[in-house]
Amino acid sequence: MTDINIGRCITGWDVARQVREIDPDLPIAYMTGTSAEEWKSRGVPNSILLEKPFAPAQLLTAVSQLLNTSTTSL
């Protein structure tokens, strides 16, 4: 889980790409209040984006979906 706008020098997009270089199957969930429209072009494949504000149930659903998808592809 990473926020897209985490700092000046690195973004959540960067974090996800670097993590995927280490583990290509690791589930990625992004959260943002401003950059949702960039997800299709900048997000890593098989990731989920949650727009802030989101309810705890939305987070649980997203994580569950990512984990179920990753375990079926192993």
C-alpha positions, 0 to 999 in steps of 0.5 A: 500500500502506497500513497502516490504523493509521498514526497518530492523526490519519489512517488508511489508510482516509483515505489511500486515499480521498484518493488515489482523489480524485486518481486513481480507478483507482490500485490500493490494498492495505491491511494490518492486524493488527486492523481487517480486519472494517472493510474492507467498510464503510470500504475503497475499491472494488477494493482488497485487504486483507492481514492481518498477518502475511502471507507475501511471496508473499501480497503479490506475489499481491495486487499482481499481482492489483491491477495486472492488474485495473487494466490491464484496466480502462484 
